[in-house]
């Protein structure tokens, strides 16, 4: 169980895991289902960061090879206006103009 889980999350994890075991799931499968369920609820409640929207990617990779979200975060750091409605191609061009 991850350290960031609250006591309530841990109780919920154990309850779901026990329930899955009673239904005939293997120990590994029960643990996976329980962890995924708890993490999904934490994500929906905003108690965990969304990995997809974090970071600007590997600085050693060209901008064109990074994901759209990574390029978007670069544009955000550079305060590019109108970035939310730009495509990846437009974001790449805007970031290159700012650098």
HELIX and SHEET records of a PDB file:
HELIX    1   1 UNK A    7  UNK A   22  1                                  16    
HELIX    2   2 UNK A   27  UNK A   44  1                                  18    
HELIX    3   3 UNK A   51  UNK A   53  5                                   3    
HELIX    4   4 UNK A   63  UNK A   65  5                                   3    
HELIX    5   5 UNK A   68  UNK A   77  1                                  10    
HELIX    6   6 UNK A   83  UNK A   85  5                                   3    
HELIX    7   7 UNK A   88  UNK A   98  1                                  11    
END                                                                             
